[in-house]
């Protein structure tokens, strides 16, 4: 493969890595935030962009191949070979690019072994097929190209097959629909990988030109420096690849735990990655400084001048290779946690911002040696930059108030991640930041509750009051607190708090007991009481005035949000209270008031799965309720599949846009049959009783045969009754 094809492939790989690594980082972050649907869209958009870009690259290369060869300086002697090789490689570009993108996603899905195996399989196949096509079939360079694209196709097929059974998300055609905000975010997260790949191409071109320019006037000539530095860079690339592999392997851990706000795990993982990377780079440094002659001999030998310059290059060029153990993991770390700008800065700093200018400056002063010394200078400065950014970030991670900062990561002022306008007044005030407490805090315990009806200005007034009095301010912080206490996602809490999302009874009606919204309100009320007991504060909305009605240190501010409908005296109420059973009252007149109740919202795909998970709450029997507490109907892995099957067999219909679930006529008929014949099947109590039996078997309180006999007897009795009834 000549350098012209290498440039084209390098460009293509850069784009593939941008969308692949970007999608994998997006996947890890959204999984940590428990936003699987968004994670799936990020993966789908990354793959869609890889498909589009790869087809464009293929078309451009096929149409403009002669012009591209001229642009990259192809000689007439190599033109025929380059054309033959280039046509075939261009056809294989989509397989190569999409396969690379999928490989990054598979790694983030928690299958690094499969990702490695698919790449190794392709590489081994290429090695095997190369001599077969070249020498057995006498196809020359075209044979080498065919072997390459065939191996790329195999890797692509393996990765594509994996996507059918991806573990962490539900991948579908719908996720491939492009959304600009998601594409932009994925590209931003992957820009570091793109820059790294592109800068490597630019670096080699600049370095070879300078080595040739200043080497020709040295005793080594131009050929020895270009050859030796190329070898040394490949050795350094091997070291960098090992360190990169360690860092990339930890990328999903960084992203997931950061998204889940488990910052202690993030810092622990970072320490492990840095420790391993520094140890490996230190060993490499010792080898480069002590046995450079042995290392260069692996790649062939030369005369005394060649060996002299080789040893000199190893010791100078790789003088500060230890710094790779910090700089490379730092770039991957910031990419994984969504700090794409910092990741891009680190990627650019060493290769473009530092190394290339250092080469020009030092070579103009020290000639050929200046090109060599430019590498450790760039490594040293890049290390200082990376270490500084890491230290500052780790300090932030250890702060109690960093939770709020993490929520707003990469969010522009006045915009959220999707570019939607955000009112600065609605920005959360951090509840854990002690610096928010003013010294003006009153000595006496004081709680101020403010209603937050739309248009009332409750939030604005509450924030001003809190600032003036030096009190803690609580509004959207409750979402974060509740998420921690309940395990529910912040998104679900925000969408569900104070909304009536009633759990439909599997029978056609509604339970009178507590539903998800009720449970949420209870948790929220308990949290309000805890906060009120703990400290003076201003609380916005969430029925805090009612929850704290028995406290004497509470000031309630309606702010026009609530109105007293009955402004008359209480004489009528007194009369009603004095009435006894059997007494008659005289009425002057009466009127009938007609009103309608608002029906509960229908289930959607997400709320139905949550209802299945929390089905145990509907069981009155305390022992049985505890039996499936936290488990519910099905497992986390099967609930979504249950929903898919119900839709597939025509029992329910799911709106593709709103995800609202509606029973079909067939589903309603099935329900009526079961309800009339075997109503126990519609009660989660049955699941709980079976789980209890299985638990007793596991604890050896009863035998498995006894359990199965009871289960069989129960089923037979129900079936026999059904047969008799029909």
Phi and psi in degrees as a GROMACS rama.xvg file:
@    title "Ramachandran Plot"
@    xaxis  label "Phi"
@    yaxis  label "Psi"
@TYPE xy
-84.266  173.565  UNK-2
-67.633  -25.1368  UNK-3
-64.1307  -47.3504  UNK-4
-65.2083  -36.5973  UNK-5
-59.3758  -40.3619  UNK-6
-63.7383  -44.6449  UNK-7
-61.9008  -47.68  UNK-8
-64.0104  -37.3463  UNK-9
-62.8292  -42.2729  UNK-10
-61.358  -46.6976  UNK-11
-62.8107  -43.8094  UNK-12
-62.6365  -37.117  UNK-13
-60.0516  -45.0118  UNK-14
-67.8407  -39.7276  UNK-15
-62.3969  -42.6999  UNK-16
-67.0785  -35.9647  UNK-17
-60.6065  -48.6065  UNK-18
-79.6042  -30.6218  UNK-19
-70.5821  -53.6206  UNK-20
-67.5561  -34.942  UNK-21
-64.064  -44.3601  UNK-22
-65.843  -37.6707  UNK-23
-67.2501  -40.4902  UNK-24
-65.4909  -41.9872  UNK-25
-61.8384  -41.9547  UNK-26
-59.9304  -49.1019  UNK-27
-62.868  -42.9491  UNK-28
-63.5559  -47.6045  UNK-29
-70.6089  -32.2346  UNK-30
-65.2523  -40.0119  UNK-31
-62.6974  -33.3914  UNK-32
-83.2626  0.738836  UNK-33
61.9032  36.8684  UNK-34
-114.977  74.1516  UNK-35
-65.5108  -35.7948  UNK-36
-64.5968  -44.568  UNK-37
-64.5542  -39.2038  UNK-38
-59.5046  -43.3156  UNK-39
-63.5346  -40.103  UNK-40
-65.0819  -38.8341  UNK-41
-62.3656  -44.1965  UNK-42
-63.381  -46.4371  UNK-43
-61.5832  -42.1835  UNK-44
-67.1177  -37.2079  UNK-45
-63.2898  -43.6323  UNK-46
-66.5837  -42.426  UNK-47
-60.075  -42.8105  UNK-48
-67.3643  -37.4403  UNK-49
-62.6601  -40.0531  UNK-50
-63.4348  -47.6498  UNK-51
-62.6109  -49.5186  UNK-52
-63.9317  -39.4145  UNK-53
-65.462  -39.8652  UNK-54
-65.2548  -40.6277  UNK-55
-62.8026  -44.3628  UNK-56
-60.81  -43.136  UNK-57
-61.0993  -47.7426  UNK-58
-64.4163  -46.1397  UNK-59
-62.5785  -42.0175  UNK-60
-66.0548  -42.8351  UNK-61
-66.2778  -39.2604  UNK-62
-76.951  -41.4765  UNK-63
-113.047  25.8546  UNK-64
-57.1168  -46.3102  UNK-65
-58.8667  -44.2029  UNK-66
-64.2043  -38.9817  UNK-67
-64.937  -39.9158  UNK-68
-63.8726  -39.7559  UNK-69
-64.5701  -40.2713  UNK-70
-61.4671  -39.5229  UNK-71
-89.8424  7.95968  UNK-72
80.5972  36.0376  UNK-73
-71.3735  134.125  UNK-74
-83.2548  160.493  UNK-75
-62.7979  -32.4331  UNK-76
-65.0845  -31.4238  UNK-77
-101.387  -1.31914  UNK-78
-61.1012  -45.3702  UNK-79
-62.6024  -42.627  UNK-80
-64.7094  -42.78  UNK-81
-64.6456  -38.8189  UNK-82
-65.4709  -47.1693  UNK-83
-61.4671  -44.5583  UNK-84
-69.2778  -41.9496  UNK-85
-65.0598  -39.7178  UNK-86
-58.9922  -45.6153  UNK-87
-69.3846  -44.3892  UNK-88
-61.4734  -37.9761  UNK-89
-60.0446  -40.4824  UNK-90
-63.3189  -33.551  UNK-91
-85.2008  -4.77795  UNK-92
-57.3229  -44.3006  UNK-93
-57.5341  -42.0071  UNK-94
-64.2377  -41.8995  UNK-95
-64.9572  -48.0099  UNK-96
-69.5423  -46.939  UNK-97
-65.8839  -39.7089  UNK-98
-60.7613  -41.566  UNK-99
-63.8325  -42.8893  UNK-100
-61.8506  -46.686  UNK-101
-63.3663  -35.1935  UNK-102
-61.0245  -42.5142  UNK-103
-63.8984  -41.074  UNK-104
-65.8599  -41.72  UNK-105
-61.0643  -40.2817  UNK-106
-61.6515  -42.6878  UNK-107
-69.7995  -23.1226  UNK-108
-75.3186  -0.515483  UNK-109
92.0541  21.3879  UNK-110
-127  60.5898  UNK-111
-64.2251  -30.5644  UNK-112
-65.4137  -42.7622  UNK-113
-64.7362  -42.6323  UNK-114
-58.9865  -43.9901  UNK-115
-67.3036  -42.0502  UNK-116
-62.287  -40.5489  UNK-117
-65.3965  -38.1795  UNK-118
-70.2751  -42.9007  UNK-119
-63.6432  -40.5783  UNK-120
-58.987  -44.3579  UNK-121
-64.3117  -42.1104  UNK-122
-65.5556  -45.2169  UNK-123
-63.1732  -42.4574  UNK-124
-61.8224  -38.8043  UNK-125
-62.6516  -42.8467  UNK-126
-62.2609  -40.091  UNK-127
-70.9204  -42.8696  UNK-128
-76.6431  -28.2854  UNK-129
-52.0404  -57.4408  UNK-130
-66.1889  -28.9109  UNK-131
-65.4913  -50.3567  UNK-132
-71.3976  -35.0922  UNK-133
-76.2657  -49.3276  UNK-134
-99.3914  -39.4573  UNK-135
-73.7133  -48.6612  UNK-136
-92.5863  -1.56975  UNK-137
53.1238  47.5784  UNK-138
-100.293  -4.06826  UNK-139
62.7232  -141.201  UNK-140
-65.8833  -30.3374  UNK-141
-63.1579  -36.0707  UNK-142
-64.0883  -41.043  UNK-143
-61.9455  -39.6302  UNK-144
-66.2538  -42.3811  UNK-145
-63.001  -41.3892  UNK-146
-60.8474  -39.0627  UNK-147
-65.3385  -50.6918  UNK-148
-70.4821  -29.3569  UNK-149
-65.5322  -41.805  UNK-150
-67.2264  -37.7541  UNK-151
-64.5888  -37.649  UNK-152
-63.9969  -40.3986  UNK-153
-63.1589  -45.7034  UNK-154
-60.1461  -42.7424  UNK-155
-60.5044  -45.8535  UNK-156
-62.3428  -45.5109  UNK-157
-59.6755  -45.2345  UNK-158
-67.9397  -38.598  UNK-159
-64.4857  -40.8014  UNK-160
-63.2214  -36.2278  UNK-161
-62.1979  -38.2208  UNK-162
-62.195  -21.3405  UNK-163
-70.1453  -23.3528  UNK-164
-124.16  29.8381  UNK-165
-55.9298  138.985  UNK-166
-84.5022  -39.8945  UNK-167
-90.2371  -19.6401  UNK-168
-136.629  168.856  UNK-169
-102.124  99.2673  UNK-170
-85.6345  131.999  UNK-171
-148.344  175.481  UNK-172
-63.0036  -31.4204  UNK-173
-61.5969  -33.5844  UNK-174
-70.5276  -15.8553  UNK-175
-80.7518  -12.0705  UNK-176
-66.1264  123.346  UNK-177
-71.8221  136.878  UNK-178
-129.947  122.083  UNK-179
-55.2965  -44.2781  UNK-180
-61.8397  -37.1074  UNK-181
-73.7772  -43.7816  UNK-182
-58.0347  -43.5093  UNK-183
-61.1275  -43.3455  UNK-184
-66.4435  -44.1036  UNK-185
-62.456  -44.373  UNK-186
-62.8226  -39.2815  UNK-187
-63.7078  -40.6666  UNK-188
-69.1042  -28.8098  UNK-189
-98.4844  0.633704  UNK-190
-62.8063  -30.572  UNK-191
-61.1686  -44.5178  UNK-192
-64.3389  -39.3662  UNK-193
-61.5693  -47.6121  UNK-194
-63.4971  -43.0142  UNK-195
-58.3517  -44.5926  UNK-196
-67.4248  -43.8085  UNK-197
-70.4024  -39.4042  UNK-198
-65.89  -28.805  UNK-199
-64.4067  -40.6979  UNK-200
-64.3056  -46.5795  UNK-201
-62.7759  -42.2161  UNK-202
-59.9909  -46.7508  UNK-203
-60.5005  -42.6807  UNK-204
-62.1948  -47.5809  UNK-205
-64.3806  -45.4585  UNK-206
-62.883  -44.3813  UNK-207
-63.3827  -39.5  UNK-208
-63.5012  -43.2065  UNK-209
-69.6943  -40.2161  UNK-210
-62.9979  -41.2453  UNK-211
-67.6458  -39.7899  UNK-212
-64.4976  -48.9939  UNK-213
-91.0795  -20.7904  UNK-214
-72.3131  -30.3714  UNK-215
-63.0347  -27.4366  UNK-216
-94.191  3.15746  UNK-217
-102.023  173.825  UNK-218
-71.6276  -13.701  UNK-219
-89.4963  -15.9221  UNK-220
75.2955  -171.015  UNK-221
-95.5312  -28.6915  UNK-222
-69.3079  -44.9917  UNK-223
-61.322  -50.3258  UNK-224
-59.1961  -43.4069  UNK-225
-64.42  -42.7249  UNK-226
-65.398  -50.2746  UNK-227
-64.7383  -47.3231  UNK-228
-62.2431  -36.0112  UNK-229
-60.314  -42.9097  UNK-230
-65.8065  -45.797  UNK-231
-61.2399  -39.5866  UNK-232
-65.1522  -36.4208  UNK-233
-66.1506  -40.1137  UNK-234
-62.7492  -44.4779  UNK-235
-63.4885  -34.1751  UNK-236
-66.2654  -36.1906  UNK-237
-62.3097  -46.0982  UNK-238
-60.2573  -46.0806  UNK-239
-63.3824  -36.6748  UNK-240
-65.6233  -38.6122  UNK-241
-63.4716  -47.2177  UNK-242
-65.3459  -40.9543  UNK-243
-62.0307  -39.9949  UNK-244
-60.9333  -41.7893  UNK-245
-63.4018  -46.461  UNK-246
-66.7422  -43.5517  UNK-247
-65.9015  -35.44  UNK-248
-61.5375  -31.1883  UNK-249
-88.0587  -8.06005  UNK-250
-55.1314  -48.044  UNK-251
-61.6414  -34.0307  UNK-252
-66.3944  -44.6747  UNK-253
-57.1704  -54.2867  UNK-254
-63.2172  -46.4932  UNK-255
-64.2938  -49.1699  UNK-256
-69.9862  -30.9543  UNK-257
-67.4893  -43.9679  UNK-258
-63.1258  -34.4446  UNK-259
-83.6444  -0.0304653  UNK-260
62.0783  32.1042  UNK-261
-96.9363  73.1919  UNK-262
-70.0012  -24.6645  UNK-263
-63.9011  -38.0451  UNK-264
-68.4489  -36.2501  UNK-265
-60.9382  -48.2058  UNK-266
-67.1363  -38.5072  UNK-267
-63.5062  -44.7129  UNK-268
-63.2653  -40.8389  UNK-269
-60.8325  -42.5617  UNK-270
-62.3687  -42.0295  UNK-271
-64.1421  -46.2201  UNK-272
-61.2557  -47.031  UNK-273
-63.6674  -39.8056  UNK-274
-62.9832  -48.8658  UNK-275
-62.0206  -43.4975  UNK-276
-64.9364  -42.3092  UNK-277
-67.3259  -39.9809  UNK-278
-61.3548  -47.378  UNK-279
-63.5642  -45.018  UNK-280
-67.8006  -30.3065  UNK-281
-67.5645  -44.0808  UNK-282
-59.4816  -43.769  UNK-283
-61.3436  -43.3283  UNK-284
-57.1066  -44.2182  UNK-285
-62.2203  -42.9149  UNK-286
-65.6189  -42.8156  UNK-287
-63.3472  -33.3339  UNK-288
-86.4244  -26.457  UNK-289
-100.239  -38.4133  UNK-290
-128.826  51.7115  UNK-291
-64.6192  -31.8944  UNK-292
-65.135  -36.7306  UNK-293
-67.516  -39.0581  UNK-294
-68.3588  -43.1782  UNK-295
-69.1025  -30.1072  UNK-296
-66.7135  -21.6919  UNK-297
-60.5133  -33.2675  UNK-298
-96.1993  9.67602  UNK-299
114.931  162.831  UNK-300
-113.872  168.673  UNK-301
-152.2  -168.21  UNK-302
-75.4683  -175.749  UNK-303
-61.977  -39.2008  UNK-304
-64.6629  -40.788  UNK-305
-61.5157  -49.0167  UNK-306
-67.0085  -37.9138  UNK-307
-61.092  -48.3239  UNK-308
-68.6043  -33.3623  UNK-309
-63.8924  -47.7162  UNK-310
-63.1553  -40.2555  UNK-311
-63.0549  -42.1714  UNK-312
-67.0143  -43.6465  UNK-313
-58.0463  -45.0412  UNK-314
-74.0734  -34.1963  UNK-315
-87.7639  -54.3607  UNK-316
-60.1265  -37.032  UNK-317
-106.136  26.7339  UNK-318
-59.4675  -38.8509  UNK-319
-116.507  37.5935  UNK-320
-64.2282  -18.676  UNK-321
-57.5298  -31.5571  UNK-322
-61.7781  -24.6502  UNK-323
-58.5565  -29.2982  UNK-324
-67.1216  -12.4189  UNK-325
-113.171  -45.2218  UNK-326
-64.5051  -44.981  UNK-327
-67.0605  -51.4247  UNK-328
-59.4651  -32.5523  UNK-329
-61.8957  -43.9185  UNK-330
-61.6008  -44.1261  UNK-331
-66.5731  -39.1099  UNK-332
-60.1015  -50.1199  UNK-333
-67.1683  -32.9478  UNK-334
-64.3915  -42.754  UNK-335
-66.7206  -34.6912  UNK-336
-91.8577  7.20451  UNK-337
89.5715  5.87829  UNK-338
-91.0248  70.0264  UNK-339
-63.9964  -32.6546  UNK-340
-65.5238  -43.4081  UNK-341
-67.2052  -39.1142  UNK-342
-62.3614  -42.3273  UNK-343
-65.1128  -39.6803  UNK-344
-59.8583  -44.8645  UNK-345
-67.3482  -37.1468  UNK-346
-66.5912  -39.0246  UNK-347
-76.2051  -33.5057  UNK-348
-59.474  -49.4879  UNK-349
-71.6251  -50.4094  UNK-350
-78.3774  -50.1709  UNK-351
-95.143  -57.6905  UNK-352
-66.9216  -36.0964  UNK-353
-106.041  -54.8542  UNK-354
-67.4811  -50.4777  UNK-355
-62.642  -48.9907  UNK-356
-59.9936  -39.4063  UNK-357
-61.825  -38.4851  UNK-358
-61.0944  -46.4429  UNK-359
-64.8578  -44.5584  UNK-360
-68.6332  -52.5042  UNK-361
-68.9579  -35.6232  UNK-362
-67.5526  -32.6729  UNK-363
-68.2229  -23.2879  UNK-364
-95.6664  -49.4151  UNK-365
-108.416  5.00361  UNK-366
69.2563  -135.214  UNK-367
-59.9725  -41.0824  UNK-368
-64.2036  -28.6876  UNK-369
-63.3  -35.3447  UNK-370
-63.6264  -39.5542  UNK-371
-69.9723  -44.4976  UNK-372
-70.772  -15.8371  UNK-373
-63.232  -33.2818  UNK-374
-63.606  -53.9238  UNK-375
-64.6854  -31.5021  UNK-376
-61.7533  -47.0896  UNK-377
-64.7384  -41.0186  UNK-378
-61.1744  -43.4424  UNK-379
-64.2854  -47.7189  UNK-380
-67.3353  -40.9288  UNK-381
-62.782  -36.7848  UNK-382
-62.8679  -45.2325  UNK-383
-60.6868  -43.1268  UNK-384
-63.8228  -47.531  UNK-385
-63.7776  -44.6394  UNK-386
-62.6105  -40.3201  UNK-387
-62.7896  -47.7306  UNK-388
-63.3968  -39.516  UNK-389
-65.616  -44.2666  UNK-390
-61.3447  -44.7666  UNK-391
-63.3128  -40.6678  UNK-392
-68.4546  -42.3788  UNK-393
-63.2999  -38.6768  UNK-394
-62.0476  -40.7837  UNK-395
-64.281  -40.1995  UNK-396
-61.4202  -30.2523  UNK-397
-84.4049  -10.8695  UNK-398
-75.0595  141.723  UNK-399
-62.1833  -32.1662  UNK-400
-83.8825  3.83936  UNK-401
-73.9089  -16.4667  UNK-402
-57.8412  -44.1506  UNK-403
-69.2601  -35.9843  UNK-404
-63.7524  -36.1939  UNK-405
-66.296  -34.4143  UNK-406
-62.2706  -37.4432  UNK-407
-99.4099  21.3622  UNK-408
-57.4423  130.79  UNK-409
60.9565  16.7875  UNK-410
-90.5028  123.382  UNK-411
-71.0618  155.161  UNK-412
-63.8592  123.619  UNK-413
84.5659  3.25772  UNK-414
-142.719  145.794  UNK-415
-93.7943  -172.834  UNK-416
-62.7061  -24.8592  UNK-417
-95.8731  9.88643  UNK-418
79.3045  11.3265  UNK-419
-81.7938  136.357  UNK-420
-61.1295  134.737  UNK-421
-119.969  130.986  UNK-422
-75.2807  120.32  UNK-423
-55.607  -28.1417  UNK-424
-69.8046  -17.2127  UNK-425
-91.4845  1.91626  UNK-426
-65.2104  135.223  UNK-427
-66.1631  137.85  UNK-428
-91.4508  130.597  UNK-429
-70.2065  130.057  UNK-430
-84.5729  -19.0285  UNK-431
-101.895  -3.64819  UNK-432
-82.1037  106.33  UNK-433
-66.3304  -18.476  UNK-434
-68.7813  -16.0207  UNK-435
-75.9777  -10.8565  UNK-436
-84.7699  117.706  UNK-437
-82.3559  151.731  UNK-438
-69.1347  -8.79739  UNK-439
-82.4648  7.20331  UNK-440
-58.0077  128.118  UNK-441
-66.0587  151.977  UNK-442
-67.0329  -39.8972  UNK-443
-81.0116  149.934  UNK-444
-69.8316  129.228  UNK-445
-139.911  128.605  UNK-446
-120.61  127.45  UNK-447
-118.347  121.595  UNK-448
-107.469  136.397  UNK-449
-129.805  126.817  UNK-450
-65.6171  153.611  UNK-451
-129.856  33.3758  UNK-452
-61.0571  147.557  UNK-453
-55.7881  131.62  UNK-454
85.7495  -4.7685  UNK-455
-80.6448  -19.4204  UNK-456
75.867  20.7728  UNK-457
-60.108  -43.9912  UNK-458
-63.9848  -45.1638  UNK-459
-61.5719  -47.6274  UNK-460
-63.5349  -43.7991  UNK-461
-60.8346  -40.5296  UNK-462
-66.8632  -40.8441  UNK-463
-62.8624  -44.2871  UNK-464
-61.249  -43.959  UNK-465
-62.1239  -41.7111  UNK-466
-66.9388  -42.5137  UNK-467
-67.0759  -39.0605  UNK-468
-93.4069  -4.94207  UNK-469
70.4439  35.2778  UNK-470
-105.034  155.538  UNK-471
-64.2485  146.508  UNK-472
-117.259  125.015  UNK-473
-121.001  119.5  UNK-474
-138.837  -95.526  UNK-475
-74.4978  -7.75592  UNK-476
-60.1253  -25.1846  UNK-477
-59.9536  -31.8024  UNK-478
-63.0339  -46.4785  UNK-479
-63.1964  -45.5168  UNK-480
-61.7936  -44.7314  UNK-481
-65.4538  -37.844  UNK-482
-60.2229  -39.8812  UNK-483
-67.6415  -40.3532  UNK-484
-77.7025  -36.3204  UNK-485
-100.588  -20.7992  UNK-486
83.5559  -3.23725  UNK-487
-75.9185  154.706  UNK-488
-73.2217  152.558  UNK-489
-62.9561  -35.4721  UNK-490
-61.7289  -45.5223  UNK-491
-64.1407  -43.7783  UNK-492
-61.6734  -44.4008  UNK-493
-62.7791  -37.3242  UNK-494
-80.2381  -20.3768  UNK-495
-109.111  -21.1803  UNK-496
-62.8012  132.164  UNK-497
63.0262  19.8511  UNK-498
-114.565  145.623  UNK-499
-88.3647  82.8345  UNK-500
-98.2057  78.0613  UNK-501
-71.3891  136.817  UNK-502
-72.1369  111.539  UNK-503
-64.7142  136.511  UNK-504
-66.4728  140.838  UNK-505
-60.4358  -29.9329  UNK-506
-70.5644  166.841  UNK-507
-81.8085  80.0041  UNK-508
175.435  -161.514  UNK-509
-137.661  139.86  UNK-510
-68.8826  145.286  UNK-511
-83.4754  -13.384  UNK-512
-75.5903  -169.422  UNK-513
-76.6461  139.956  UNK-514
-107.566  -172.678  UNK-515
-60.0169  -42.2169  UNK-516
-64.3644  -38.7166  UNK-517
-63.6945  -45.9944  UNK-518
-59.5202  -41.5284  UNK-519
-62.0896  -42.3893  UNK-520
-63.2806  -41.0619  UNK-521
-61.5405  -46.0455  UNK-522
-61.4512  -42.3331  UNK-523
-64.9037  -41.6487  UNK-524
-63.6543  -43.0315  UNK-525
-62.3963  -38.8212  UNK-526
-65.0393  -41.4764  UNK-527
-59.4682  -43.4352  UNK-528
-63.6108  -40.6102  UNK-529
-61.8955  -45.9058  UNK-530
-64.9975  -44.5263  UNK-531
-61.8049  -35.7705  UNK-532
-72.5609  -30.9401  UNK-533
-80.1  -40.1611  UNK-534
-158.665  162.245  UNK-535
-73.3481  141.844  UNK-536
-166.857  170.956  UNK-537
-113.572  125.368  UNK-538
-116.819  127.636  UNK-539
-98.4264  122.696  UNK-540
59.9033  -149.562  UNK-541
57.7625  32.0175  UNK-542
56.0503  29.1918  UNK-543
-61.5277  -33.7944  UNK-544
-61.7958  -37.5851  UNK-545
-74.9445  -42.921  UNK-546
-60.4653  -37.3458  UNK-547
-103.321  23.4113  UNK-548
-63.593  -25.0513  UNK-549
-86.4943  -7.43599  UNK-550
-85.8619  139.556  UNK-551
-86.3373  -13.9013  UNK-552
-97.2625  22.4781  UNK-553
-109.675  128.414  UNK-554
-106.595  121.13  UNK-555
-100.367  130.983  UNK-556
-118.564  112.692  UNK-557
-74.5061  -38.0687  UNK-558
55.3051  35.1086  UNK-559
76.8753  3.38535  UNK-560
-81.7153  -25.6806  UNK-561
-126.944  150.522  UNK-562
-129.421  139.868  UNK-563
-82.235  112.159  UNK-564
-73.1559  -33.2077  UNK-565
-107.98  104.578  UNK-566
-97.9792  3.70841  UNK-567
-78.4837  -177.192  UNK-568
-78.6266  176.554  UNK-569
-100.95  18.0754  UNK-570
-63.8687  -41.8668  UNK-571
-61.6771  -40.1641  UNK-572
-64.1195  -39.1722  UNK-573
-62.5936  -41.0023  UNK-574
-61.9454  -45.0409  UNK-575
-63.7374  -39.1987  UNK-576
-66.3893  -27.7796  UNK-577
-83.8218  -10.175  UNK-578
-66.8093  145.765  UNK-579
-119.867  160.308  UNK-580
-60.651  131.144  UNK-581
96.461  -16.3807  UNK-582
-71.049  149.502  UNK-583
-107.637  145.987  UNK-584
-127.056  150.021  UNK-585
-95.8763  133.615  UNK-586
-113.733  141.342  UNK-587
-81.226  -48.7655  UNK-588
-157.939  167.415  UNK-589
-151.113  159.961  UNK-590
-139.873  152.066  UNK-591
-97.4586  128.517  UNK-592
-108.751  121.489  UNK-593
-98.6827  131.1  UNK-594
-144.062  164.35  UNK-595
-125.159  142.003  UNK-596
-88.0316  149.482  UNK-597
-85.1185  121.782  UNK-598
-66.7482  151.169  UNK-599
-65.5169  154.526  UNK-600
-66.7493  145.848  UNK-601
-69.5851  156.52  UNK-602
-66.5143  148.177  UNK-603
-114.091  -179.926  UNK-604
-58.7197  -41.1244  UNK-605
-70.81  -47.3205  UNK-606
-68.3548  -30.4201  UNK-607
-66.1697  -43.7545  UNK-608
-62.7071  -40.0207  UNK-609
-64.7257  -38.7713  UNK-610
-63.7172  -40.2507  UNK-611
-63.2919  -40.0554  UNK-612
-64.458  -36.118  UNK-613
-104.925  22.7208  UNK-614
-61.7671  -25.3313  UNK-615
-60.4368  -24.3435  UNK-616
-65.9271  -18.5477  UNK-617
-85.0119  -4.72627  UNK-618
-90.9402  126.338  UNK-619
-75.1475  -38.5023  UNK-620
-62.7193  117.171  UNK-621
-62.3863  -41.3905  UNK-622
-63.9265  -45.8539  UNK-623
-69.0065  -34.4304  UNK-624
-61.9964  -40.6481  UNK-625
-67.8854  -25.8585  UNK-626
-62.0046  -38.5932  UNK-627
-115.296  20.2504  UNK-628
-62.0324  127.394  UNK-629
78.1643  -1.76473  UNK-630
-112.631  -55.7468  UNK-631
72.2372  -155.821  UNK-632
-89.5544  125.505  UNK-633
74.5002  -173.192  UNK-634
-113.798  168.319  UNK-635
-58.9084  -27.4352  UNK-636
-82.7889  -23.1707  UNK-637
-103.707  -16.9391  UNK-638
-61.727  -45.4672  UNK-639
-63.5407  -37.5694  UNK-640
-67.082  -34.9288  UNK-641
-60.3986  -45.0028  UNK-642
-61.9972  -42.7865  UNK-643
-61.8674  -41.5987  UNK-644
-66.8416  -42.4573  UNK-645
-58.8178  -37.9044  UNK-646
-71.6488  -40.2797  UNK-647
-65.084  -37.7363  UNK-648
-89.5118  3.006  UNK-649
85.2961  20.8994  UNK-650
-84.2231  -30.3321  UNK-651
-134.834  160.286  UNK-652
-123.762  137.511  UNK-653
-118.458  122.388  UNK-654
-66.7171  124.888  UNK-655
-65.4795  -28.3931  UNK-656
-88.8111  -51.4846  UNK-657
-91.1535  -15.3169  UNK-658
62.977  17.9346  UNK-659
-70.9468  136.171  UNK-660
-98.9808  131.053  UNK-661
-129.937  130.306  UNK-662
-70.8936  140.651  UNK-663
-83.2604  169.746  UNK-664
-61.6886  -37.3316  UNK-665
-62.9181  -43.815  UNK-666
-63.3001  -43.2626  UNK-667
-62.9087  -38.9216  UNK-668
-63.8406  -44.1164  UNK-669
-60.6862  -42.7455  UNK-670
-60.3746  -46.798  UNK-671
-60.2198  -41.4088  UNK-672
-61.8809  -48.5302  UNK-673
-65.568  -41.563  UNK-674
-64.2966  -35.6724  UNK-675
-80.156  -26.0873  UNK-676
-105.045  -48.3768  UNK-677
-135.176  68.8625  UNK-678
-61.638  -23.9718  UNK-679
-59.1821  -28.9938  UNK-680
-65.2912  -17.8017  UNK-681
-96.3951  6.28772  UNK-682
-112.953  126.945  UNK-683
-62.364  -12.2654  UNK-684
-60.2495  -33.9774  UNK-685
-63.7291  -45.7533  UNK-686
-59.1054  -43.1404  UNK-687
-63.5462  -41.7039  UNK-688
-65.6303  -38.1975  UNK-689
-67.7955  -39.7005  UNK-690
-62.3781  -37.6296  UNK-691
-63.4309  -43.82  UNK-692
-60.4915  -44.4943  UNK-693
-63.0139  -37.8952  UNK-694
-64.5492  -39.2907  UNK-695
-65.821  -36.1882  UNK-696
-64.7532  -43.5376  UNK-697
-62.9422  -35.6329  UNK-698
-85.5617  1.7613  UNK-699
62.2913  28.1763  UNK-700
-77.5035  -30.4453  UNK-701
-135.75  160.979  UNK-702
-83.402  157.748  UNK-703
-65.3752  -35.2006  UNK-704
-63.9009  -40.9315  UNK-705
-61.9946  -43.2543  UNK-706
-62.9945  -46.5182  UNK-707
-65.082  -35.9113  UNK-708
-65.0464  -42.2798  UNK-709
-65.0548  -41.4271  UNK-710
-63.8135  -42.2263  UNK-711
-66.3668  -39.5306  UNK-712
-64.2401  -40.5826  UNK-713
-62.8524  -47.4103  UNK-714
-63.9658  -42.3602  UNK-715
-61.7787  -41.3759  UNK-716
-63.3278  -40.454  UNK-717
-68.2936  -41.5263  UNK-718
-66.31  -41.7532  UNK-719
-63.4175  -41.3532  UNK-720
-62.4005  -40.1872  UNK-721
-64.226  -41.7426  UNK-722
-64.5775  -44.1413  UNK-723
-63.3254  -41.8832  UNK-724
-63.289  -41.0036  UNK-725
